[in-house]
Amino acid sequence: MVKMEKSERLKQIPPYLFAEINRKIAAAKRACVDVISLGIGDPDLPTPQPVVEALNRAANDPRNHRYPDYEGMPSFREAVSKWYKRRHNVRLDPDKEVLTLIGSKEGSLHLSLALINPGDAALVPEPAYTTYMTSTILAGGIPYRMALKEENDFLPRLSEVPEDVAARAKIIYVNYPNNPTAAVAAKGFYRELVDFAKDNDVIVCSDNPYSEIGFDGYRPLSFLEVSGAKDVGIELNSLSKPYSMTGWRIAMAVGNPEIIRAMALVKSNVDSGVFNAVQHAGIAALNLPDSVIDANVKVYQQRRDVLCNALEQVGLKVKKPKASLYLWVKVPEGYSSESFAAEVLDKAGVVITPGSAYGGAGQGFFRVSLTVPDARLNEAVERIKKSVKI
Ligand SMILES: Cc1ncc(COP(=O)(O)O)c(C=O)c1O
């Protein structure tokens, strides 16, 4: 047996925080508990039928069976460009400013590999989707955590980033509508971000997979809607959430052409692109009438209302989010994020995500997702009400 030693990079990646929860879920299921999972943000609504049909047609065409273009099919990139114009009034050159990705998750790593040298810093929010931190580490960089605090509406205070850290930073990650806090960003914040990027020579990565999930008529922004954004950064977006396509693995990086080119160079050496048939399906999704997204958003909005009301009845204070697929709620007095999540799973058979899974700054909160039907949401809250002391 050869000696296997993990790379120094991999040794720095913290243990998977959901592992213990997954272990408990598996044990509860073995004990025949009907577990309700509000833990993951994976849409339960099906992928629209025209998209499935487009895949079927394309999969039957042998021309699609060969290696795809690394940077994505021109027709997919064209569809992305038209979609951004239609949905966000952002102009993109499909040849230079759009790159097809296997998921926005993948985009973060390839961006880091394209830009980060050992010892460089990346500014990452906390709490956050953990990929920003881990992809920085995998590229040999050092994550600097910007705390997202409730009193600042879960926006980072850019003026509080120490000068020496800003000087060493290559990338700043932002994500609005935010996972896990459900916070949103207004144009003023993005303008400040463009100025910060210019002043400090930092590249902005706006990770925006929830850009279409806004409630009560609110339309989340694209970072690229503010002037000067394309000079300083890119946006990662995805078909995963608006079109219920998480399993299909298709997304896009858009924005600054030099950054897009650098990412494409990394990708051409790491993967061989997205199956052309999936890109044809992606085109079908992007060309669907906006009413398809509106209908899905209506379902999530209704669930948001159901869940907010139910949690309030249980005695938990909830701020109704304007966007995203999540509620971010304070744990009751006397609990930590972990102890409350464990109690809710043990006593009620309901999975919630402890805020601390998104970094230390998430302590004191839990996240629930809106990707289960109303009846299950109500049942989850009923069970919590009956069995957990709040
Ligand atoms: C903030 C954020 N970015 C990226 C992703 C991953 O998206 P994709 O399926 O496009 O990789 C998620 C998924 O939950 C997310 O919450």
Ligand as a Chemical Component Dictionary entry (heavy atoms), coordinates in Angstrom:
data_LIG
# 
_chem_comp.id                   LIG 
_chem_comp.type                 NON-POLYMER 
_chem_comp.pdbx_formal_charge   0 
_chem_comp.three_letter_code    LIG 
# 
loop_
_chem_comp_atom.comp_id 
_chem_comp_atom.atom_id 
_chem_comp_atom.alt_atom_id 
_chem_comp_atom.type_symbol 
_chem_comp_atom.charge 
_chem_comp_atom.model_Cartn_x 
_chem_comp_atom.model_Cartn_y 
_chem_comp_atom.model_Cartn_z 
_chem_comp_atom.pdbx_ordinal 
LIG C1 C1 C 0 -24.644 31.198 -3.650  1  
LIG C2 C2 C 0 -24.588 29.982 -4.503  2  
LIG N1 N1 N 0 -23.734 29.941 -5.527  3  
LIG C3 C3 C 0 -23.659 28.872 -6.328  4  
LIG C4 C4 C 0 -24.471 27.781 -6.137  5  
LIG C5 C5 C 0 -24.316 26.597 -7.044  6  
LIG O1 O1 O 0 -24.987 26.806 -8.233  7  
LIG P1 P1 P 0 -24.754 25.848 -9.484  8  
LIG O2 O2 O 0 -25.784 24.781 -9.410  9  
LIG O3 O3 O 0 -24.895 26.728 -10.676 10 
LIG O4 O4 O 0 -23.353 25.306 -9.367  11 
LIG C6 C6 C 0 -25.374 27.764 -5.082  12 
LIG C7 C7 C 0 -26.220 26.581 -4.828  13 
LIG O5 O5 O 0 -26.902 26.435 -3.861  14 
LIG C8 C8 C 0 -25.440 28.899 -4.241  15 
LIG O6 O6 O 0 -26.292 28.965 -3.220  16 
# 
loop_
_chem_comp_bond.comp_id 
_chem_comp_bond.atom_id_1 
_chem_comp_bond.atom_id_2 
_chem_comp_bond.value_order 
_chem_comp_bond.pdbx_ordinal 
LIG C1 C2 SING 1  
LIG C2 N1 SING 2  
LIG C2 C8 DOUB 3  
LIG N1 C3 DOUB 4  
LIG C3 C4 SING 5  
LIG C4 C5 SING 6  
LIG C4 C6 DOUB 7  
LIG C5 O1 SING 8  
LIG O1 P1 SING 9  
LIG P1 O2 DOUB 10 
LIG P1 O3 SING 11 
LIG P1 O4 SING 12 
LIG C6 C7 SING 13 
LIG C6 C8 SING 14 
LIG C7 O5 DOUB 15 
LIG C8 O6 SING 16 
# 
